[in-house]
């Protein structure tokens, strides 16, 4: 199972880099 925390962090990083 993947950790939801990690997924959230990765999502935040991706969104931040998208800007």
CHARMM internal coordinates of N, CA and C (Angstrom, degrees):
IC EDIT
DIST 1 N 1 CA 1.4852
DIST 1 CA 1 C 1.5223
ANGL 1 N 1 CA 1 C 110.27
DIST 1 C 2 N 1.3115
ANGL 1 CA 1 C 2 N 114.77
DIHE 1 N 1 CA 1 C 2 N 138.30
DIST 2 N 2 CA 1.4778
ANGL 1 C 2 N 2 CA 118.45
DIHE 1 CA 1 C 2 N 2 CA 178.80
DIST 2 CA 2 C 1.5203
ANGL 2 N 2 CA 2 C 110.40
DIHE 1 C 2 N 2 CA 2 C -86.35
DIST 2 C 3 N 1.3310
ANGL 2 CA 2 C 3 N 115.39
DIHE 2 N 2 CA 2 C 3 N 145.12
DIST 3 N 3 CA 1.4742
ANGL 2 C 3 N 3 CA 119.11
DIHE 2 CA 2 C 3 N 3 CA -179.21
DIST 3 CA 3 C 1.5338
ANGL 3 N 3 CA 3 C 109.78
DIHE 2 C 3 N 3 CA 3 C -77.01
DIST 3 C 4 N 1.3161
ANGL 3 CA 3 C 4 N 117.60
DIHE 3 N 3 CA 3 C 4 N 125.48
DIST 4 N 4 CA 1.4621
ANGL 3 C 4 N 4 CA 121.13
DIHE 3 CA 3 C 4 N 4 CA 179.95
DIST 4 CA 4 C 1.5286
ANGL 4 N 4 CA 4 C 111.53
DIHE 3 C 4 N 4 CA 4 C -61.41
DIST 4 C 5 N 1.3340
ANGL 4 CA 4 C 5 N 115.20
DIHE 4 N 4 CA 4 C 5 N -30.44
DIST 5 N 5 CA 1.4626
ANGL 4 C 5 N 5 CA 118.75
DIHE 4 CA 4 C 5 N 5 CA 179.78
DIST 5 CA 5 C 1.5281
ANGL 5 N 5 CA 5 C 110.23
DIHE 4 C 5 N 5 CA 5 C -62.58
DIST 5 C 6 N 1.3268
ANGL 5 CA 5 C 6 N 115.34
DIHE 5 N 5 CA 5 C 6 N -45.86
DIST 6 N 6 CA 1.4658
ANGL 5 C 6 N 6 CA 119.46
DIHE 5 CA 5 C 6 N 6 CA -179.98
DIST 6 CA 6 C 1.5202
ANGL 6 N 6 CA 6 C 110.26
DIHE 5 C 6 N 6 CA 6 C -61.87
DIST 6 C 7 N 1.3219
ANGL 6 CA 6 C 7 N 115.24
DIHE 6 N 6 CA 6 C 7 N -42.40
DIST 7 N 7 CA 1.4686
ANGL 6 C 7 N 7 CA 119.19
DIHE 6 CA 6 C 7 N 7 CA -179.53
DIST 7 CA 7 C 1.5212
ANGL 7 N 7 CA 7 C 109.90
DIHE 6 C 7 N 7 CA 7 C -61.44
DIST 7 C 8 N 1.3227
ANGL 7 CA 7 C 8 N 115.96
DIHE 7 N 7 CA 7 C 8 N -41.13
DIST 8 N 8 CA 1.4767
ANGL 7 C 8 N 8 CA 119.55
DIHE 7 CA 7 C 8 N 8 CA 179.90
DIST 8 CA 8 C 1.5207
ANGL 8 N 8 CA 8 C 110.30
DIHE 7 C 8 N 8 CA 8 C -64.34
DIST 8 C 9 N 1.3125
ANGL 8 CA 8 C 9 N 115.97
DIHE 8 N 8 CA 8 C 9 N -41.69
DIST 9 N 9 CA 1.4721
ANGL 8 C 9 N 9 CA 119.90
DIHE 8 CA 8 C 9 N 9 CA -179.83
DIST 9 CA 9 C 1.5274
ANGL 9 N 9 CA 9 C 109.85
DIHE 8 C 9 N 9 CA 9 C -64.36
DIST 9 C 10 N 1.3169
ANGL 9 CA 9 C 10 N 115.99
DIHE 9 N 9 CA 9 C 10 N -45.10
DIST 10 N 10 CA 1.4641
ANGL 9 C 10 N 10 CA 119.49
DIHE 9 CA 9 C 10 N 10 CA -179.87
DIST 10 CA 10 C 1.5214
ANGL 10 N 10 CA 10 C 110.22
DIHE 9 C 10 N 10 CA 10 C -61.88
DIST 10 C 11 N 1.3357
ANGL 10 CA 10 C 11 N 116.01
DIHE 10 N 10 CA 10 C 11 N -41.55
DIST 11 N 11 CA 1.4669
ANGL 10 C 11 N 11 CA 120.04
DIHE 10 CA 10 C 11 N 11 CA 178.48
DIST 11 CA 11 C 1.5217
ANGL 11 N 11 CA 11 C 110.48
DIHE 10 C 11 N 11 CA 11 C -59.94
DIST 11 C 12 N 1.3198
ANGL 11 CA 11 C 12 N 116.03
DIHE 11 N 11 CA 11 C 12 N -44.75
DIST 12 N 12 CA 1.4644
ANGL 11 C 12 N 12 CA 120.22
DIHE 11 CA 11 C 12 N 12 CA -178.93
DIST 12 CA 12 C 1.5298
ANGL 12 N 12 CA 12 C 110.37
DIHE 11 C 12 N 12 CA 12 C -62.36
DIST 12 C 13 N 1.3225
ANGL 12 CA 12 C 13 N 115.83
DIHE 12 N 12 CA 12 C 13 N -41.37
DIST 13 N 13 CA 1.4736
ANGL 12 C 13 N 13 CA 119.93
DIHE 12 CA 12 C 13 N 13 CA -179.66
DIST 13 CA 13 C 1.5291
ANGL 13 N 13 CA 13 C 109.92
DIHE 12 C 13 N 13 CA 13 C -64.96
DIST 13 C 14 N 1.3303
ANGL 13 CA 13 C 14 N 116.00
DIHE 13 N 13 CA 13 C 14 N -43.69
DIST 14 N 14 CA 1.4602
ANGL 13 C 14 N 14 CA 119.84
DIHE 13 CA 13 C 14 N 14 CA -179.78
DIST 14 CA 14 C 1.5215
ANGL 14 N 14 CA 14 C 110.76
DIHE 13 C 14 N 14 CA 14 C -62.53
DIST 14 C 15 N 1.3198
ANGL 14 CA 14 C 15 N 116.57
DIHE 14 N 14 CA 14 C 15 N -43.44
DIST 15 N 15 CA 1.4707
ANGL 14 C 15 N 15 CA 120.33
DIHE 14 CA 14 C 15 N 15 CA 179.57
DIST 15 CA 15 C 1.5319
ANGL 15 N 15 CA 15 C 109.66
DIHE 14 C 15 N 15 CA 15 C -64.09
DIST 15 C 16 N 1.3350
ANGL 15 CA 15 C 16 N 115.76
DIHE 15 N 15 CA 15 C 16 N -40.59
DIST 16 N 16 CA 1.4694
ANGL 15 C 16 N 16 CA 119.46
DIHE 15 CA 15 C 16 N 16 CA -179.12
DIST 16 CA 16 C 1.5250
ANGL 16 N 16 CA 16 C 110.28
DIHE 15 C 16 N 16 CA 16 C -64.65
DIST 16 C 17 N 1.3333
ANGL 16 CA 16 C 17 N 116.35
DIHE 16 N 16 CA 16 C 17 N -39.33
DIST 17 N 17 CA 1.4662
ANGL 16 C 17 N 17 CA 119.44
DIHE 16 CA 16 C 17 N 17 CA -179.08
DIST 17 CA 17 C 1.5225
ANGL 17 N 17 CA 17 C 111.21
DIHE 16 C 17 N 17 CA 17 C -74.90
DIST 17 C 18 N 1.3417
ANGL 17 CA 17 C 18 N 116.23
DIHE 17 N 17 CA 17 C 18 N -24.61
DIST 18 N 18 CA 1.4637
ANGL 17 C 18 N 18 CA 119.68
DIHE 17 CA 17 C 18 N 18 CA -179.11
DIST 18 CA 18 C 1.5216
ANGL 18 N 18 CA 18 C 110.83
DIHE 17 C 18 N 18 CA 18 C -66.62
DIST 18 C 19 N 1.3418
ANGL 18 CA 18 C 19 N 116.13
DIHE 18 N 18 CA 18 C 19 N -31.33
DIST 19 N 19 CA 1.4562
ANGL 18 C 19 N 19 CA 120.19
DIHE 18 CA 18 C 19 N 19 CA -178.24
DIST 19 CA 19 C 1.5336
ANGL 19 N 19 CA 19 C 109.62
DIHE 18 C 19 N 19 CA 19 C -66.05
END
COOR INIT
IC SEED 1 N 1 CA 1 C
IC BUILD
